[in-house]
Amino acid sequence: MVDDIERDGIRSPELTLHDAAHTVIPQIGFGTFQIPAQDTQRAVEEALEIGYRHIDTAAAYYNEEGVGAALKATGMAGKMFVTTKLRNCDQGYDASRFAFEESLRKLGVDAIDMYLIHWPMPRIDKYRETWRSLLRLRDEGLVRVPAVSNFLPEHIEALIEDSGETPAVNQIEVHPRFSRPDTLRYCAEHGIAVEAYSPLGHGSDMNAQPVLDAAEAHGVTPAQVVLRWHTQEGRIVIPKSKHVERMRQNLASAGFDLTEAELTAIDALHSDEGRISADPVTYVQSQSWADQKARGNV
């Protein structure tokens, strides 16, 4: 059984959110996107053994049950930070409530630490009423932190205008070649923590000269440099790996500090053409099992 303490002498730094409860979240989480359902329990158990205390999943990943099985097997249910997300096809005030209850059952927990609207889906235009549903779940004690994913400033402004409440977290694509300075600035000005998915980007991100130079200077891997760039600038990250040694290296990435010059050089890699995921303005996939299977996500 995994103890409720860090293992191997490594532990994620923590970040205090700007929500009413001042929720503390481990800054380095373990992502489970595209981990097959049959492999999820093993991968999550290994992550917990290493010392991860933040697991990120989603209904659209179709592996929540594996996460729940790992939490039960290790005795960690209710002892760590668990994030999941609402599928696009489950948006709407009532539909989101039913979908949430299904995620709660699969994860085997009494409450979900952070529950995200996975995409705004502006063409469908249900994200405002969905946000109100998440706020109600929070008020009922079933969700600690209602939050959003892939929301642009215009979508967040619509939520604030409609409900009077600002999300505490926005999970978006951020990596060196697509660091989105305008969106980061907006989130910072509104007290919204940014959680970076695809935090390592593609090979070109980790092969960029500023990253390679910093890795050599600090005696670490390029991936550790990129993750430290994120956490040092105040972002939450959810790197994914099925390899134990890489899991360990990712969690240990907070063990050194980049210089201001190194941070600035990595910031300068941003390009508006660097996106590797979908555009939140036009993304309309349902995230049903058939849809995810057809696109190779499950």
C-alpha positions as CSV (number, residue, x, y, z in Angstrom):
1,M,0.0,0.0,0.0
2,V,1.2,3.5,-0.8
3,D,1.7,5.8,2.2
4,D,0.2,9.3,2.1
5,I,3.7,10.7,1.8
6,E,6.2,11.2,-1.0
7,R,8.3,8.3,-2.1
8,D,11.8,8.2,-3.4
9,G,12.5,11.6,-1.8
10,I,10.7,13.5,-4.6
11,R,7.5,15.5,-4.3
12,S,5.6,18.0,-6.4
13,P,5.7,21.7,-5.4
14,E,2.3,23.1,-4.6
15,L,0.2,26.1,-5.8
16,T,-2.5,27.9,-3.9
17,L,-5.5,28.7,-6.2
18,H,-7.5,31.9,-6.1
19,D,-10.8,30.2,-5.2
20,A,-12.8,30.9,-2.1
21,A,-11.3,28.0,-0.3
22,H,-7.7,28.8,-1.3
23,T,-7.3,25.2,-2.5
24,V,-3.8,23.8,-2.7
25,I,-3.0,21.8,-5.8
26,P,0.2,19.8,-6.5
27,Q,1.8,21.6,-9.4
28,I,3.1,18.5,-11.1
29,G,0.3,16.0,-11.9
30,F,0.2,12.7,-13.8
31,G,-1.7,12.9,-17.1
32,T,-3.6,9.9,-18.4
33,F,-4.6,11.0,-21.9
34,Q,-4.3,8.1,-24.4
35,I,-3.3,5.6,-21.7
36,P,-5.4,2.6,-22.7
37,A,-8.0,1.6,-20.2
38,Q,-6.3,-1.8,-19.6
39,D,-3.0,-0.1,-18.7
40,T,-4.4,2.8,-16.6
41,Q,-4.5,1.1,-13.2
42,R,-0.9,-0.1,-13.4
43,A,0.3,3.3,-14.7
44,V,-1.5,5.2,-11.9
45,E,-0.3,2.8,-9.2
46,E,3.3,3.3,-10.4
47,A,2.8,7.1,-10.4
48,L,1.4,7.0,-6.8
49,E,4.3,4.8,-5.7
50,I,6.8,7.3,-7.1
51,G,5.1,10.2,-5.2
52,Y,2.5,11.8,-7.5
53,R,-0.4,13.2,-5.6
54,H,-2.4,14.7,-8.5
55,I,-4.0,12.6,-11.2
56,D,-5.6,14.0,-14.3
57,T,-8.2,12.1,-16.3
58,A,-11.4,12.8,-18.2
59,A,-14.6,11.1,-19.2
60,A,-13.5,11.3,-22.8
61,Y,-10.3,9.3,-22.0
62,Y,-12.5,6.3,-21.1
63,N,-10.1,5.3,-18.3
64,E,-11.7,6.8,-15.2
65,E,-12.4,3.3,-13.9
66,G,-8.7,2.4,-14.1
67,V,-7.9,5.5,-12.1
68,G,-10.5,4.6,-9.6
69,A,-9.2,1.0,-9.3
70,A,-5.7,2.3,-8.7
71,L,-7.0,4.7,-6.0
72,K,-8.8,1.8,-4.3
73,A,-6.0,-0.7,-4.6
74,T,-3.5,1.7,-3.0
75,G,-5.8,3.1,-0.4
76,M,-5.4,6.6,-1.8
77,A,-9.0,7.4,-2.6
78,G,-9.8,10.7,-0.9
79,K,-6.1,11.3,0.0
80,M,-4.9,13.0,-3.2
81,F,-6.0,15.5,-5.8
82,V,-8.1,14.0,-8.6
83,T,-9.1,15.9,-11.7
84,T,-11.6,14.8,-14.4
85,K,-13.5,16.5,-17.2
86,L,-16.9,16.6,-18.7
87,R,-17.3,15.3,-22.2
88,N,-18.5,17.7,-24.9
89,C,-21.6,15.6,-25.6
90,D,-22.6,15.8,-22.0
91,Q,-22.8,19.6,-21.8
92,G,-26.0,21.3,-20.5
93,Y,-27.3,21.9,-17.0
94,D,-29.1,18.6,-16.4
95,A,-26.9,16.4,-18.7
96,S,-23.7,17.5,-16.9
97,R,-25.1,16.5,-13.6
98,F,-25.8,12.9,-14.8
99,A,-22.4,12.7,-16.4
100,F,-20.7,14.0,-13.2
101,E,-22.4,11.3,-11.1
102,E,-21.1,8.6,-13.6
103,S,-17.5,10.0,-13.3
104,L,-17.9,10.0,-9.5
105,R,-19.0,6.3,-9.5
106,K,-16.1,5.3,-11.8
107,L,-13.5,7.1,-9.7
108,G,-14.9,5.6,-6.5
109,V,-14.6,8.9,-4.5
110,D,-17.0,10.9,-2.5
111,A,-16.1,14.2,-4.2
112,I,-14.0,15.2,-7.2
113,D,-11.2,17.7,-6.4
114,M,-11.4,19.5,-9.8
115,Y,-14.1,19.1,-12.4
116,L,-13.5,20.8,-15.8
117,I,-15.7,21.7,-18.8
118,H,-13.4,20.0,-21.4
119,W,-14.0,22.4,-24.3
120,P,-16.2,25.5,-24.6
121,M,-17.9,24.3,-27.8
122,P,-19.2,27.9,-28.6
123,R,-21.1,26.7,-31.7
124,I,-23.2,24.5,-29.4
125,D,-23.4,27.3,-26.8
126,K,-24.1,25.3,-23.7
127,Y,-21.0,26.2,-21.7
128,R,-22.7,28.9,-19.6
129,E,-25.5,26.7,-18.3
130,T,-22.9,23.9,-17.9
131,W,-20.8,26.3,-15.7
132,R,-23.8,27.0,-13.6
133,S,-24.3,23.3,-13.1
134,L,-20.6,22.9,-11.9
135,L,-21.1,25.8,-9.5
136,R,-24.0,24.0,-8.0
137,L,-22.0,20.8,-7.6
138,R,-19.4,22.9,-5.7
139,D,-22.1,24.4,-3.5
140,E,-23.3,20.8,-2.7
141,G,-19.8,19.7,-1.7
142,L,-19.4,17.3,-4.6
143,V,-16.7,19.3,-6.4
144,R,-14.0,21.3,-4.7
145,V,-12.8,23.3,-7.7
146,P,-15.1,23.8,-10.7
147,A,-12.9,24.9,-13.6
148,V,-12.5,25.0,-17.4
149,S,-10.3,23.6,-20.1
150,N,-9.5,25.1,-23.6
151,F,-11.3,28.3,-22.8
152,L,-10.2,31.5,-24.5
153,P,-10.6,34.9,-22.7
154,E,-13.8,35.6,-24.6
155,H,-15.3,32.3,-23.2
156,I,-14.2,33.1,-19.7
157,E,-15.7,36.6,-20.0
158,A,-19.0,35.1,-20.9
159,L,-18.9,32.9,-17.8
160,I,-18.1,35.8,-15.5
161,E,-20.9,37.9,-17.1
162,D,-23.4,35.1,-16.8
163,S,-22.6,33.8,-13.3
164,G,-20.4,36.4,-11.6
165,E,-17.8,33.8,-10.9
166,T,-14.4,33.4,-12.4
167,P,-12.9,29.9,-12.9
168,A,-9.9,29.2,-10.7
169,V,-8.1,27.1,-13.3
170,N,-8.0,27.0,-17.1
171,Q,-6.3,23.9,-18.5
172,I,-4.9,24.8,-22.0
173,E,-2.2,23.7,-24.4
174,V,1.0,25.4,-23.4
175,H,4.6,24.5,-24.4
176,P,7.7,26.4,-25.5
177,R,6.7,26.8,-29.2
178,F,3.1,27.7,-28.3
179,S,3.3,29.5,-24.9
180,R,0.3,31.8,-25.6
181,P,1.5,35.0,-23.9
182,D,-1.8,36.9,-24.4
183,T,-3.9,34.1,-22.8
184,L,-1.4,33.7,-20.0
185,R,-1.5,37.4,-19.3
186,Y,-5.3,37.4,-19.3
187,C,-5.4,34.5,-16.8
188,A,-2.8,36.2,-14.6
189,E,-4.8,39.4,-14.5
190,H,-7.9,37.5,-13.4
191,G,-6.3,35.3,-10.9
192,I,-6.8,32.2,-13.0
193,A,-4.1,29.5,-12.7
194,V,-3.0,28.0,-16.0
195,E,-2.7,24.2,-16.1
196,A,-0.6,23.2,-19.2
197,Y,-1.5,20.1,-21.1
198,S,0.9,18.8,-23.8
199,P,3.5,20.7,-21.6
200,L,6.5,19.2,-23.5
201,G,5.0,19.9,-26.9
202,H,6.7,17.9,-29.7
203,G,10.3,17.0,-30.3
204,S,11.0,20.4,-31.7
205,D,10.3,22.0,-28.3
206,M,12.8,19.9,-26.5
207,N,15.3,20.2,-29.3
208,A,15.2,24.0,-29.3
209,Q,18.6,25.5,-28.5
210,P,17.7,27.4,-25.4
211,V,16.3,24.2,-23.9
212,L,19.4,22.1,-24.8
213,D,21.7,24.8,-23.5
214,A,19.8,24.9,-20.1
215,A,19.8,21.1,-19.9
216,E,23.6,21.1,-20.3
217,A,24.1,23.9,-17.9
218,H,22.1,22.2,-15.1
219,G,22.9,18.6,-15.8
220,V,19.3,17.6,-16.4
221,T,17.2,16.4,-19.3
222,P,15.5,18.7,-21.8
223,A,12.1,17.5,-20.6
224,Q,13.0,18.5,-17.1
225,V,14.0,22.0,-18.3
226,V,10.7,22.5,-20.0
227,L,8.7,21.3,-17.0
228,R,10.7,23.5,-14.7
229,W,10.1,26.5,-17.1
230,H,6.4,25.8,-16.6
231,T,6.4,25.4,-12.8
232,Q,8.9,28.3,-12.2
233,E,6.5,30.6,-14.1
234,G,3.6,29.4,-12.0
235,R,1.8,26.9,-14.2
236,I,0.5,23.5,-13.2
237,V,1.6,20.7,-15.5
238,I,0.3,17.2,-16.3
239,P,3.0,15.3,-18.2
240,K,2.1,11.8,-19.3
241,S,4.4,8.8,-19.5
242,K,4.0,5.0,-19.2
243,H,7.8,4.6,-18.4
244,V,8.6,4.6,-14.7
245,E,12.0,6.4,-15.0
246,R,10.4,9.2,-17.0
247,M,7.6,9.5,-14.5
248,R,10.3,9.9,-11.8
249,Q,12.3,12.4,-13.8
250,N,9.1,14.5,-14.5
251,L,8.2,14.7,-10.8
252,A,11.8,15.5,-9.9
253,S,12.0,18.4,-12.4
254,A,11.4,21.0,-9.6
255,G,14.8,20.2,-8.1
256,F,16.7,23.1,-9.8
257,D,16.0,26.7,-10.9
258,L,16.4,28.2,-14.3
259,T,18.0,31.6,-14.6
260,E,15.9,34.6,-15.7
261,A,17.9,34.6,-18.9
262,E,17.0,31.0,-19.5
263,L,13.4,31.5,-18.8
264,T,13.3,34.5,-21.2
265,A,15.0,32.6,-24.0
266,I,12.4,29.8,-23.7
267,D,9.6,32.3,-23.7
268,A,10.9,33.7,-26.9
269,L,10.3,30.4,-28.7
270,H,6.6,31.1,-28.9
271,S,4.9,31.0,-32.3
272,D,1.2,31.5,-33.1
273,E,1.7,28.6,-35.5
274,G,2.9,26.2,-32.8
275,R,-0.5,24.8,-31.8
276,I,-0.7,21.0,-31.8
277,S,-4.2,20.5,-30.5
278,A,-7.6,21.8,-31.8
279,D,-8.7,25.4,-32.0
280,P,-11.3,26.1,-29.2
281,V,-13.2,28.4,-31.5
282,T,-14.0,25.7,-34.1
283,Y,-13.7,22.4,-32.1
284,V,-17.0,20.5,-32.2
285,Q,-16.1,16.8,-31.7
286,S,-18.6,15.0,-29.5
287,Q,-16.0,13.0,-27.5
288,S,-18.3,10.0,-27.6
289,W,-16.5,6.6,-27.5
290,A,-17.0,6.1,-31.3
291,D,-15.6,9.6,-32.0
292,Q,-12.6,9.1,-29.8
293,K,-11.9,5.7,-31.2
294,A,-12.1,7.0,-34.7
295,R,-9.5,9.7,-33.9
296,G,-7.1,7.3,-32.2
297,N,-7.6,8.7,-28.7
298,V,-8.8,5.5,-27.1
